[in-house]
Amino acid sequence: MSYLKFEKALMTNLQESLRREVLRTSRSGAYSSSTVVDCNTRKYHGLFVVPIPSIDDENHVMISSLDASVVQHGAEFNLGLHMYQGGVFNPNGHKYIREFNCDKVPTTIYRVGGVLLRKEVILQNYDDRVMVRYTIDDAHSPVTLRLRPFLAFRRCDELTHENWQASRDYKEVEGGIKVRMYKEYPDLYMQLSAKNEFISAPHWNKNLEYYKEADRGYDCREDLYVPGYFEINDMKKGDAVIFTASLKSIRTSGLKKLFQKEVDVRRPRDNFYNTLVAAAHQFHYKETPKGAKGEVPEDKKEHYLLAGYPWFKVRARDTFISLPGLTLAVDEEDYFRSTMKTASKALYDFMDGKPLSVNIYEIEQPDVMLWCVWAVQQYSKKVGLEQANKEYGKLVRDMVTYIHKDKHINLRFNKNGLLWTNGTNKPMTWMNSIANGKPVVPRTGFIVEFNALWYNALCFCAELAEVCKDGKNAEMLRKMAEKAKASFQETFVTPAGYLFDYREEGIEDWNVRPNQIFAVALDHSPLDTVQQKCVLDFCTRELLTPKGLRTLSPKSGGYNPMYVGPQIKRDYAYHNGTAWPWLGGFYMEACLKIYKRTRLSFVQRQMVGFEDEMMYHATGTISELFDGNPPFHGRGAMAFAMNVAGILRTMKLIDEYNY
């Protein structure tokens, strides 16, 4: 029985099937994405989307889609599906779909008369190559298969239209052709594993429409270039052909073996946990070090974690928040260490005032170092304090000292022992949406999670000092922590018992927001037990949803829970009522920390709601955010690293309590 399987009734119901997306990635940064019926609904969708560093640091849609047609007894049946201007669908290939599943690789089974055709899509793990295998599972007579590529050759955040600059030239290569629509792009190789004929029939397919872009208030129509089609004749039952696209050629005789090799190493998505682990691996990203010449072995490349798909890059804060859940929670300490090796370079470059030698964005954000300390703290639980100190003790001490000596450009160490930042004109926290050039949530001054993390970092650094038998430094750090704890309670605890989100001279943010949960969930809390329970109760009553914590209480002014409509409307909703699963992960951790096993069944029930998400939105992964009101629809990016990490960490905590 397949875990992620959709039957004919759902697949032929476009109102349901178009809402479900599929995402597959490679560790080189390429991805393939569409809906389960292969009808693109975003400009970010594409069969082959790949980074092209020679142009910019964005992904580029090379092949938007690949339409297959079955020809039998002179009749052609096009299995493709596109939406055109005015909501017109053509051709209607979805009506031939029998089922779709993605246990290992996305697989669609079509029934056309007496022909049963199976299509499987896979991305090569460590290379920019997509492969599509078509297998004739049943046929009463010979079949001809035609494959039409729809080419875009554009950035994934743009659209293309018919133009005279696009080259119609192509050259034959082994098993196919290569094309290059624009001179700044590399050649695109399209090759097949079986004997075929390419029939040149160049034309522009015009006015395709992406309704999700229309919903977001963006331009939503484009034209795609079709150079012609590949024709494979006399296919019989049991025959298979593999179509591949890449920026470099391949010996087609090895395609079948390569495809099967890639299938064999995929983790089966046969239950909730395995599906989440597979989702975690989608954020793994490797890159050749800057300045390297020639081919670099995989083990010598720099390791990263992408913040999400399809538009997020490697962001420092997201990396450290996600790292424990995406690696330690699934017993992959090696990837934790390799990612930290890359991230440490960025941290030291920043502290030394040098240009970054690695491609990590937003390393200058004020809480990045604090989250890094937290990530190392989680690592210490896995390997022990001594081992963590041996590997990362110096880094932790250097960062804490850097902050304490007031060297950080976006943080100030205050005489009361707390940290201060200026977020009036530029967002300095994870609540970073901007409208009309200004932060939507202008959190400034003393920020609640910054200072909860600071207290936690001081306590953890003291523990590392004790491991080094540095009693003097440990005592100094504990005194700093005690001062920070007293100031934290004086600064943030409201008369009602919850915490101010931020405070600045003359400004007190009384809104109930989720950032206060970190003061409870972190290993070292600056609150006493009674205060922790009070904060947790407020979060439960006003912020908790089945999809995580809301970013703002419904009782607060400006509550805006629906992340829909044009960009400006979504910007105002982004952190003013929407729910985020990664925040829910810290809430669950706080529950178990305060109430132990008495809340275990409650936490387990919360996980059930996330398992339902495996069948919606981007199947097999977790969306960026959810509406704060029922029915809590997933919104934003298809896959978000911090959310997958938060759920995996919670599942690991549940397992530990069950042992």
C-alpha positions as CSV (number, residue, x, y, z in Angstrom):
1,M,0.0,0.0,0.0
2,S,1.5,3.4,-1.1
3,Y,1.7,6.1,1.6
4,L,1.5,9.1,-0.8
5,K,-1.0,7.9,-3.4
6,F,-3.8,9.6,-5.3
7,E,-6.5,7.7,-7.1
8,K,-8.2,8.6,-10.4
9,A,-11.1,10.4,-8.8
10,L,-8.9,13.0,-7.2
11,M,-6.5,13.3,-10.2
12,T,-9.4,14.1,-12.6
13,N,-10.8,16.7,-10.2
14,L,-8.7,19.7,-11.0
15,Q,-10.1,21.7,-8.2
16,E,-8.4,19.3,-5.8
17,S,-5.4,18.0,-7.9
18,L,-4.1,21.5,-8.8
19,R,-3.7,22.3,-5.1
20,R,-1.2,19.5,-4.7
21,E,2.3,20.1,-5.7
22,V,5.3,17.9,-6.2
23,L,8.9,18.9,-5.4
24,R,12.1,16.9,-6.1
25,T,15.6,18.3,-5.6
26,S,19.2,17.5,-6.1
27,R,22.0,18.4,-3.7
28,S,23.5,20.6,-6.4
29,G,20.6,23.1,-6.2
30,A,18.5,21.9,-9.1
31,Y,14.9,21.0,-8.7
32,S,11.9,19.7,-10.5
33,S,8.4,20.8,-9.5
34,S,4.8,20.9,-10.7
35,T,1.4,19.7,-9.6
36,V,0.4,16.1,-9.3
37,V,-1.3,16.3,-12.7
38,D,1.8,18.0,-14.3
39,C,0.0,21.3,-14.9
40,N,2.2,24.2,-13.8
41,T,0.5,26.8,-11.6
42,R,3.5,28.9,-10.6
43,K,6.2,30.5,-12.6
44,Y,8.6,28.7,-10.3
45,H,7.4,25.3,-11.5
46,G,9.4,23.5,-14.1
47,L,10.6,20.0,-15.1
48,F,14.3,21.2,-15.0
49,V,15.1,24.2,-12.9
50,V,18.8,24.7,-12.3
51,P,21.3,27.3,-10.9
52,I,23.5,28.9,-13.5
53,P,26.3,30.7,-11.6
54,S,27.7,32.2,-14.8
55,I,24.6,34.4,-15.0
56,D,23.5,35.1,-11.5
57,D,22.7,33.4,-8.2
58,E,19.1,32.5,-9.0
59,N,17.6,29.3,-10.3
60,H,16.6,29.2,-14.0
61,V,13.7,27.3,-15.6
62,M,15.2,25.6,-18.6
63,I,12.4,23.1,-19.3
64,S,9.0,24.2,-18.1
65,S,7.3,20.9,-19.0
66,L,7.5,17.8,-21.2
67,D,4.3,16.7,-22.9
68,A,4.0,13.0,-23.8
69,S,1.7,11.7,-26.5
70,V,0.7,8.1,-27.2
71,V,0.1,7.3,-30.8
72,Q,-1.7,4.1,-31.6
73,H,-3.4,3.1,-34.9
74,G,-2.8,6.6,-36.2
75,A,-4.6,8.3,-33.3
76,E,-2.6,10.6,-31.1
77,F,-3.5,11.1,-27.4
78,N,-1.7,14.0,-25.7
79,L,-1.2,13.4,-22.0
80,G,-0.1,16.9,-21.2
81,L,-2.1,19.6,-19.3
82,H,-1.8,23.3,-19.5
83,M,-3.9,26.2,-18.3
84,Y,-4.3,29.1,-20.8
85,Q,-5.6,32.6,-20.6
86,G,-9.2,32.6,-19.3
87,G,-8.8,29.4,-17.3
88,V,-9.0,27.2,-20.4
89,F,-7.3,23.8,-20.0
90,N,-5.7,22.0,-23.0
91,P,-4.9,19.3,-23.7
92,N,-6.8,17.4,-21.0
93,G,-4.3,14.7,-20.4
94,H,-5.3,14.4,-16.7
95,K,-8.4,12.4,-17.8
96,Y,-6.1,9.5,-18.7
97,I,-4.4,9.3,-15.3
98,R,-5.2,6.1,-13.3
99,E,-3.1,7.0,-10.2
100,F,-0.2,9.0,-8.9
101,N,2.2,8.1,-6.1
102,C,5.6,9.2,-4.9
103,D,6.8,6.4,-2.6
104,K,10.3,6.7,-4.0
105,V,10.0,8.8,-7.1
106,P,6.9,10.7,-8.5
107,T,5.1,8.1,-10.6
108,T,2.1,8.6,-12.8
109,I,0.2,5.8,-14.5
110,Y,-1.9,6.6,-17.6
111,R,-4.5,4.4,-19.3
112,V,-5.1,5.2,-23.0
113,G,-7.3,2.6,-24.5
114,G,-5.3,-0.6,-24.3
115,V,-2.1,1.1,-23.4
116,L,-0.8,1.4,-19.8
117,L,2.0,3.9,-19.6
118,R,4.1,4.6,-16.5
119,K,6.0,7.8,-16.1
120,E,8.7,8.3,-13.4
121,V,10.7,11.5,-12.7
122,I,13.9,11.7,-10.9
123,L,16.8,14.2,-10.3
124,Q,20.3,12.9,-10.1
125,N,21.4,13.3,-6.5
126,Y,24.7,15.1,-7.0
127,D,24.3,16.5,-10.5
128,D,22.2,18.9,-12.5
129,R,20.3,16.3,-14.4
130,V,16.6,15.4,-14.6
131,M,15.5,12.0,-15.9
132,V,12.1,10.8,-17.0
133,R,11.4,7.2,-17.6
134,Y,8.5,6.1,-19.7
135,T,7.5,2.4,-19.5
136,I,4.9,0.6,-21.5
137,D,3.3,-1.6,-18.8
138,D,0.7,-3.0,-21.2
139,A,-0.1,-2.7,-24.9
140,H,-1.9,-4.9,-27.4
141,S,-0.1,-3.5,-30.4
142,P,3.1,-1.4,-31.1
143,V,3.0,2.2,-29.7
144,T,4.7,5.4,-30.8
145,L,5.7,7.8,-28.0
146,R,6.2,11.5,-28.7
147,L,7.8,13.9,-26.3
148,R,7.5,17.7,-26.7
149,P,9.7,19.9,-24.5
150,F,8.4,23.3,-23.5
151,L,11.4,25.5,-23.1
152,A,11.7,28.7,-21.0
153,F,15.4,29.7,-20.5
154,R,14.6,32.3,-17.9
155,R,15.0,33.1,-14.2
156,C,12.5,31.3,-12.0
157,D,11.0,34.6,-10.7
158,E,10.4,36.0,-14.2
159,L,8.2,35.2,-17.2
160,T,9.2,34.9,-20.9
161,H,7.4,35.8,-24.1
162,E,7.8,35.3,-27.8
163,N,10.8,37.3,-29.0
164,W,13.1,37.5,-32.0
165,Q,16.3,37.1,-29.9
166,A,15.5,33.4,-29.1
167,S,17.5,31.1,-31.3
168,R,15.7,28.3,-33.1
169,D,18.9,26.5,-33.9
170,Y,19.7,23.0,-32.6
171,K,22.4,20.5,-33.1
172,E,22.1,16.8,-33.0
173,V,24.0,15.0,-30.3
174,E,24.1,11.3,-29.2
175,G,20.5,10.3,-28.7
176,G,19.0,13.7,-29.0
177,I,19.8,17.4,-29.5
178,K,21.3,20.4,-27.8
179,V,19.7,23.9,-27.8
180,R,20.8,27.3,-26.6
181,M,18.0,29.9,-26.8
182,Y,20.1,32.8,-25.6
183,K,23.9,33.4,-25.9
184,E,24.3,34.1,-22.1
185,Y,23.0,30.6,-21.3
186,P,24.9,27.3,-21.6
187,D,23.8,24.5,-23.9
188,L,20.8,22.4,-22.8
189,Y,21.2,18.7,-23.8
190,M,18.1,16.7,-24.3
191,Q,18.9,13.0,-24.9
192,L,17.1,9.7,-24.9
193,S,18.2,6.2,-24.0
194,A,16.4,4.6,-27.0
195,K,16.6,5.1,-30.8
196,N,14.5,8.1,-31.7
197,E,13.9,10.8,-34.3
198,F,13.7,14.5,-33.5
199,I,11.2,16.2,-35.7
200,S,11.8,20.0,-35.9
201,A,8.6,22.0,-35.6
202,P,9.5,25.2,-33.8
203,H,6.8,27.4,-32.5
204,W,5.8,29.4,-29.4
205,N,3.0,28.1,-27.3
206,K,1.3,31.3,-26.2
207,N,-0.6,32.7,-23.2
208,L,-0.1,29.9,-20.7
209,E,-1.5,31.1,-17.3
210,Y,-0.3,30.4,-13.8
211,Y,-3.2,31.0,-11.4
212,K,-1.1,31.1,-8.3
213,E,0.8,34.1,-9.6
214,A,-2.5,35.8,-10.4
215,D,-3.7,35.1,-6.8
216,R,-0.5,36.8,-5.6
217,G,-1.1,39.9,-7.7
218,Y,1.8,39.2,-10.2
219,D,1.9,38.8,-13.9
220,C,0.7,35.3,-14.7
221,R,1.0,34.7,-18.4
222,E,3.9,33.6,-20.6
223,D,4.8,32.0,-23.9
224,L,7.0,28.9,-24.1
225,Y,9.1,27.8,-27.0
226,V,8.6,24.3,-28.4
227,P,11.5,23.3,-30.8
228,G,9.7,20.2,-32.0
229,Y,9.3,16.7,-30.6
230,F,11.1,13.4,-30.1
231,E,9.5,10.3,-31.6
232,I,10.1,6.7,-30.4
233,N,8.5,4.1,-32.6
234,D,7.4,0.5,-32.2
235,M,7.4,0.4,-28.4
236,K,5.9,-2.8,-27.0
237,K,4.8,-4.1,-23.6
238,G,7.8,-4.0,-21.2
239,D,9.8,-1.4,-23.3
240,A,11.1,1.7,-21.5
241,V,12.8,4.9,-22.7
242,I,14.5,7.5,-20.5
243,F,14.5,11.2,-21.4
244,T,17.2,13.2,-19.7
245,A,18.0,16.9,-19.7
246,S,21.2,18.5,-18.4
247,L,23.7,21.3,-19.1
248,K,26.2,18.6,-20.2
249,S,26.0,15.6,-22.4
250,I,26.0,11.9,-21.3
251,R,26.6,8.5,-22.8
252,T,23.0,7.4,-23.4
253,S,23.9,3.7,-23.1
254,G,24.3,4.2,-19.4
255,L,21.0,6.0,-18.7
256,K,19.0,3.0,-17.7
257,K,21.6,1.9,-15.2
258,L,22.0,5.5,-13.9
259,F,18.2,5.9,-13.5
260,Q,17.9,2.6,-11.5
261,K,20.9,3.5,-9.4
262,E,19.2,6.8,-8.4
263,V,16.0,5.0,-7.6
264,D,17.7,2.5,-5.4
265,V,19.3,5.1,-3.1
266,R,16.1,7.0,-2.5
267,R,14.5,6.6,0.9
268,P,11.0,5.1,0.6
269,R,8.2,7.5,1.7
270,D,6.2,4.8,3.3
271,N,5.3,6.5,6.6
272,F,5.2,9.9,8.2
273,Y,8.7,9.8,9.6
274,N,10.4,8.5,6.5
275,T,8.6,11.1,4.4
276,L,9.8,13.8,6.7
277,V,13.4,12.5,6.6
278,A,13.2,12.5,2.8
279,A,11.9,16.1,3.0
280,A,14.8,17.0,5.3
281,H,17.3,15.8,2.7
282,Q,15.8,18.1,0.1
283,F,17.3,21.1,1.9
284,H,20.9,19.6,1.6
285,Y,23.0,21.6,-0.8
286,K,26.6,21.3,-1.8
287,E,28.7,23.9,-3.7
288,T,32.2,24.1,-5.1
289,P,34.3,26.4,-2.8
290,K,35.0,29.9,-4.2
291,G,38.2,30.0,-6.2
292,A,38.4,26.2,-6.7
293,K,39.6,25.1,-10.1
294,G,38.5,22.0,-12.0
295,E,36.3,19.2,-10.7
296,V,36.0,19.1,-6.9
297,P,35.2,15.8,-5.2
298,E,31.8,15.7,-3.4
299,D,33.5,15.3,0.0
300,K,35.5,18.5,-0.6
301,K,32.5,20.7,-1.4
302,E,31.0,23.1,1.0
303,H,27.8,21.9,2.7
304,Y,24.8,24.1,3.3
305,L,21.1,24.0,4.2
306,L,18.7,25.8,1.9
307,A,16.0,27.7,3.8
308,G,13.3,26.4,1.5
309,Y,11.9,26.0,-2.0
310,P,11.4,27.3,-4.5
311,W,12.7,30.9,-3.8
312,F,14.7,30.8,-0.6
313,K,18.5,30.7,-0.5
314,V,21.0,29.7,2.2
315,R,20.2,32.1,5.1
316,A,22.3,32.1,8.3
317,R,19.5,32.2,10.9
318,D,17.4,29.5,9.1
319,T,20.5,27.3,8.9
320,F,21.2,27.3,12.7
321,I,17.5,27.0,13.7
322,S,17.0,24.1,11.2
323,L,20.3,22.3,11.6
324,P,19.6,20.2,14.8
325,G,16.2,19.0,13.4
326,L,17.4,18.2,9.9
327,T,20.5,16.4,11.1
328,L,20.7,15.4,14.7
329,A,17.0,14.4,15.0
330,V,17.6,11.9,12.2
331,D,20.9,10.7,13.5
332,E,23.0,12.4,10.8
333,E,25.7,14.0,12.9
334,D,28.1,14.0,9.9
335,Y,26.0,16.5,8.0
336,F,25.7,18.6,11.1
337,R,29.5,18.8,11.3
338,S,30.0,19.4,7.5
339,T,27.4,22.2,7.5
340,M,28.9,23.8,10.7
341,K,32.3,23.7,9.0
342,T,31.0,25.9,6.2
343,A,29.0,28.1,8.5
344,S,31.9,28.6,10.9
345,K,33.9,30.1,8.0
346,A,31.1,32.7,7.5
347,L,31.0,33.5,11.2
348,Y,34.7,34.1,11.5
349,D,34.8,36.1,8.2
350,F,32.1,38.3,9.8
351,M,33.9,38.7,13.1
352,D,37.2,39.4,11.4
353,G,35.6,42.0,9.1
354,K,36.4,40.2,5.9
355,P,34.2,39.5,2.8
356,L,32.4,36.2,3.2
357,S,34.3,33.3,1.7
358,V,31.1,31.1,1.5
359,N,27.6,31.8,0.2
360,I,25.5,32.3,3.3
361,Y,23.1,35.3,3.4
362,E,22.3,37.5,6.3
363,I,25.2,36.5,8.5
364,E,25.1,40.0,10.0
365,Q,21.6,39.5,11.6
366,P,21.9,40.1,15.3
367,D,20.6,36.8,16.6
368,V,22.5,34.5,14.2
369,M,25.4,33.9,16.6
370,L,22.9,33.2,19.4
371,W,21.2,30.6,17.3
372,C,24.5,29.1,16.4
373,V,25.3,28.6,20.1
374,W,21.9,27.0,20.6
375,A,22.6,24.6,17.7
376,V,25.9,23.6,19.3
377,Q,24.1,23.1,22.6
378,Q,21.8,20.6,20.8
379,Y,24.8,18.9,19.4
380,S,26.3,18.6,22.9
381,K,23.2,16.6,24.0
382,K,24.0,14.1,21.2
383,V,27.7,13.7,21.6
384,G,28.4,15.0,25.2
385,L,29.8,18.3,26.4
386,E,33.4,17.3,26.2
387,Q,33.1,16.4,22.5
388,A,31.1,19.5,21.7
389,N,33.6,21.6,23.5
390,K,36.5,20.0,21.6
391,E,34.8,20.7,18.2
392,Y,33.0,24.0,18.8
393,G,34.0,25.3,22.2
394,K,36.4,28.0,20.7
395,L,33.7,29.1,18.3
396,V,31.1,29.5,21.1
397,R,33.5,31.4,23.3
398,D,34.6,33.6,20.5
399,M,31.0,34.5,19.6
400,V,30.0,35.2,23.2
401,T,33.1,37.3,23.7
402,Y,32.5,39.2,20.4
403,I,28.9,40.1,21.6
404,H,30.0,40.9,25.1
405,K,32.7,43.2,23.9
406,D,30.1,45.1,21.9
407,K,31.7,44.4,18.5
408,H,28.6,43.3,16.7
409,I,27.4,46.0,14.2
410,N,23.7,45.2,14.9
411,L,23.8,44.4,18.6
412,R,24.6,46.5,21.7
413,F,25.6,45.0,25.1
414,N,23.7,47.1,27.6
415,K,24.9,47.8,31.1
416,N,21.9,45.9,32.5
417,G,23.3,42.7,31.0
418,L,20.8,42.5,28.1
419,L,21.2,42.9,24.3
420,W,19.7,45.8,22.4
421,T,19.2,46.3,18.6
422,N,17.8,49.0,16.4
423,G,15.0,47.6,14.3
424,T,13.1,50.8,13.6
425,N,14.0,51.2,9.9
426,K,15.3,47.7,9.0
427,P,14.0,44.3,10.2
428,M,16.5,42.7,12.6
429,T,14.5,39.6,13.7
430,W,12.9,36.7,11.9
431,M,9.8,38.8,11.6
432,N,11.3,40.5,8.6
433,S,8.4,41.5,6.3
434,I,8.6,45.0,4.7
435,A,5.9,47.2,3.3
436,N,6.5,50.6,1.7
437,G,10.2,50.4,2.7
438,K,9.5,49.9,6.4
439,P,9.3,46.9,8.7
440,V,5.7,45.7,9.1
441,V,6.5,44.6,12.7
442,P,9.2,47.2,13.8
443,R,10.6,45.2,16.7
444,T,13.3,47.3,18.2
445,G,15.2,47.8,21.5
446,F,15.3,44.8,23.8
447,I,13.9,41.9,21.9
448,V,12.5,39.0,23.9
449,E,13.9,36.0,22.1
450,F,17.3,37.7,21.6
451,N,17.7,38.0,25.3
452,A,16.3,34.6,26.1
453,L,18.9,33.2,23.7
454,W,21.6,35.4,25.3
455,Y,20.9,34.1,28.8
456,N,20.9,30.5,27.4
457,A,24.2,31.1,25.6
458,L,25.9,32.5,28.8
459,C,24.8,29.5,30.8
460,F,25.9,27.0,28.1
461,C,29.2,28.8,27.7
462,A,29.7,28.5,31.4
463,E,29.1,24.7,31.2
464,L,31.8,24.5,28.5
465,A,34.2,26.5,30.6
466,E,33.7,24.0,33.5
467,V,34.5,21.2,31.0
468,C,37.8,23.0,30.3
469,K,38.3,23.3,34.1
470,D,38.3,27.1,33.6
471,G,36.6,27.9,36.9
472,K,37.3,31.6,36.8
473,N,35.7,32.1,33.4
474,A,32.8,29.9,34.3
475,E,32.1,32.0,37.4
476,M,32.3,35.2,35.4
477,L,29.8,33.8,32.9
478,R,27.4,32.7,35.6
479,K,27.5,36.1,37.2
480,M,26.7,37.7,33.8
481,A,23.9,35.2,33.4
482,E,22.4,36.0,36.8
483,K,22.5,39.7,36.0
484,A,20.8,39.1,32.6
485,K,18.2,36.9,34.3
486,A,17.2,39.6,36.8
487,S,17.1,42.2,34.0
488,F,15.1,39.9,31.7
489,Q,12.4,39.5,34.3
490,E,12.3,43.2,35.1
491,T,12.2,44.1,31.4
492,F,9.9,41.6,29.9
493,V,7.4,40.1,32.4
494,T,4.1,42.0,32.1
495,P,1.6,42.4,35.0
496,A,-0.6,39.9,33.2
497,G,2.1,37.2,33.3
498,Y,3.1,36.9,29.6
499,L,6.1,38.6,28.1
500,F,6.5,41.9,26.2
501,D,7.6,41.1,22.7
502,Y,10.1,44.0,22.7
503,R,10.8,47.1,24.8
504,E,12.4,50.4,23.9
505,E,12.5,53.6,25.8
506,G,8.9,54.8,25.9
507,I,7.7,51.8,23.9
508,E,6.2,48.6,25.3
509,D,4.7,46.0,22.9
510,W,1.8,44.5,24.8
511,N,0.8,42.3,21.9
512,V,0.8,38.6,22.6
513,R,3.3,37.1,20.2
514,P,5.0,33.7,20.0
515,N,8.6,34.9,20.5
516,Q,8.1,34.6,24.3
517,I,7.9,30.8,24.0
518,F,11.7,30.6,23.6
519,A,12.1,31.9,27.2
520,V,10.4,28.6,28.2
521,A,11.6,26.1,25.7
522,L,15.4,26.8,25.8
523,D,17.5,24.6,28.1
524,H,18.3,27.5,30.4
525,S,15.3,29.8,31.0
526,P,15.6,33.3,32.5
527,L,12.1,32.8,34.1
528,D,11.2,30.9,37.3
529,T,8.8,27.9,37.0
530,V,5.7,29.9,37.8
531,Q,6.5,32.5,35.1
532,Q,7.3,29.7,32.6
533,K,3.9,28.1,33.2
534,C,2.1,31.4,32.8
535,V,3.8,32.2,29.5
536,L,3.0,28.7,28.3
537,D,-0.6,29.0,29.2
538,F,-0.9,32.3,27.3
539,C,0.6,30.7,24.2
540,T,-1.8,27.8,24.6
541,R,-4.9,30.0,24.9
542,E,-4.2,32.7,22.4
543,L,-1.6,31.4,19.9
544,L,-1.8,27.6,19.5
545,T,-3.3,26.1,16.3
546,P,-3.1,22.6,14.8
547,K,-0.4,24.0,12.5
548,G,1.9,25.7,15.1
549,L,1.8,29.0,16.9
550,R,0.1,32.1,15.5
551,T,2.4,35.1,15.1
552,L,-0.2,37.3,16.8
553,S,-3.1,36.8,19.2
554,P,-6.6,37.2,17.7
555,K,-7.2,39.5,20.7
556,S,-4.5,41.9,19.5
557,G,-5.1,44.8,17.2
558,G,-4.0,44.2,13.6
559,Y,-4.7,40.5,13.7
560,N,-4.6,39.3,10.1
561,P,-4.6,35.5,9.8
562,M,-5.2,34.9,6.1
563,Y,-2.1,34.9,3.9
564,V,-3.8,35.6,0.6
565,G,-4.1,38.3,-2.0
566,P,-1.6,40.8,-3.5
567,Q,1.9,41.1,-2.1
568,I,1.2,44.1,0.1
569,K,-1.8,42.4,1.7
570,R,0.3,39.3,2.3
571,D,3.2,41.3,3.8
572,Y,0.8,42.7,6.4
573,A,-0.4,39.2,7.3
574,Y,3.0,37.5,7.2
575,H,3.7,38.0,10.9
576,N,0.4,39.3,12.2
577,G,-1.7,36.1,12.7
578,T,-0.4,33.4,10.4
579,A,0.8,30.1,12.0
580,W,4.3,28.6,11.8
581,P,5.0,25.0,12.6
582,W,8.6,25.6,13.7
583,L,7.3,27.9,16.4
584,G,4.9,25.0,17.3
585,G,8.0,22.8,17.7
586,F,9.4,25.0,20.4
587,Y,6.0,25.2,22.0
588,M,5.8,21.3,22.2
589,E,9.3,21.3,23.7
590,A,8.3,23.8,26.3
591,C,5.2,21.6,27.1
592,L,7.3,18.5,27.7
593,K,9.9,20.5,29.6
594,I,7.3,21.9,32.1
595,Y,4.7,19.1,32.3
596,K,6.8,16.1,31.3
597,R,4.8,12.9,30.4
598,T,1.5,14.4,31.4
599,R,1.4,16.4,28.2
600,L,2.9,13.6,26.0
601,S,-0.4,12.4,24.5
602,F,-1.3,16.0,23.8
603,V,1.9,16.6,21.9
604,Q,1.4,13.3,20.0
605,R,-2.1,14.5,18.9
606,Q,-0.6,17.7,17.6
607,M,1.6,15.7,15.3
608,V,-1.4,14.1,13.7
609,G,-2.3,17.4,12.1
610,F,1.0,17.6,10.4
611,E,0.8,14.1,9.0
612,D,-2.3,15.2,7.2
613,E,-0.2,17.8,5.4
614,M,1.7,15.1,3.7
615,M,-1.2,14.8,1.2
616,Y,-1.7,18.5,0.6
617,H,0.1,21.5,-0.8
618,A,3.6,20.2,-1.6
619,T,3.1,16.5,-1.0
620,G,5.5,14.9,1.4
621,T,6.8,18.2,2.9
622,I,5.7,21.2,4.9
623,S,4.7,24.6,3.6
624,E,6.2,27.9,4.7
625,L,3.3,29.0,6.8
626,F,-0.4,28.4,7.4
627,D,-3.5,30.6,7.8
628,G,-4.1,31.4,11.5
629,N,-7.8,30.6,11.2
630,P,-9.6,27.4,10.2
631,P,-9.2,25.5,8.0
632,F,-5.5,26.5,8.3
633,H,-4.5,26.3,4.7
634,G,-0.8,26.0,3.8
635,R,0.6,29.0,2.1
636,G,3.8,30.6,0.8
637,A,6.8,28.5,-0.3
638,M,6.2,24.8,-1.0
639,A,8.8,23.6,1.4
640,F,10.4,25.3,4.5
641,A,13.4,23.9,6.3
642,M,12.6,25.3,9.8
643,N,9.2,23.7,9.7
644,V,10.4,20.3,8.7
645,A,13.1,20.6,11.3
646,G,10.8,21.6,14.1
647,I,8.5,18.6,13.5
648,L,11.4,16.2,13.3
649,R,12.8,17.6,16.6
650,T,9.4,17.1,18.2
651,M,9.1,13.6,17.0
652,K,12.6,12.9,18.4
653,L,11.5,14.3,21.8
654,I,8.4,12.1,21.8
655,D,10.6,9.0,21.1
656,E,12.9,10.0,24.0
657,Y,9.9,10.2,26.4
658,N,8.6,6.9,25.2
659,Y,11.9,5.1,25.9
